[in-house]
């Protein structure tokens, strides 16, 4: 069992900043090593897209559309991943979903999502 609990979304203005957090917990987390954690987003009528991921082996990786504005980081002890989003744009409006996969695991785990709305 893996629970991913996100927080930090909201309604902001163009150019504002937000910080998202996501903590992984549950029996599977406590018995294994969380490998990759990250964030995807999905806007209405659009496919889910990668925002950023981070792991010990691969380090951080961000989509080209956000790499100059978003920073992903992680607390490996707390099994928590963060997404610092700066200079937000209307096109960043979406539901942001936390993602995790156990080390050497094959199953993807998803959070419920947190809404980010950027108003112009």
HELIX and SHEET records of a PDB file:
HELIX    1   1 UNK A   27  UNK A   31  1                                   5    
HELIX    2   2 UNK A   90  UNK A   92  5                                   3    
SHEET    1   A 4 UNK A   3  UNK A   7  0                                        
SHEET    2   A 4 UNK A  18  UNK A  25 -1                                        
SHEET    3   A 4 UNK A  80  UNK A  85 -1                                        
SHEET    4   A 4 UNK A  70  UNK A  75 -1                                        
SHEET    1   B 6 UNK A  10  UNK A  13  0                                        
SHEET    2   B 6 UNK A 114  UNK A 119  1                                        
SHEET    3   B 6 UNK A  94  UNK A 102 -1                                        
SHEET    4   B 6 UNK A  34  UNK A  42 -1                                        
SHEET    5   B 6 UNK A  49  UNK A  55 -1                                        
SHEET    6   B 6 UNK A  59  UNK A  62 -1                                        
SHEET    1   C 4 UNK A  10  UNK A  13  0                                        
SHEET    2   C 4 UNK A 114  UNK A 119  1                                        
SHEET    3   C 4 UNK A  94  UNK A 102 -1                                        
SHEET    4   C 4 UNK A 109  UNK A 110 -1                                        
END                                                                             
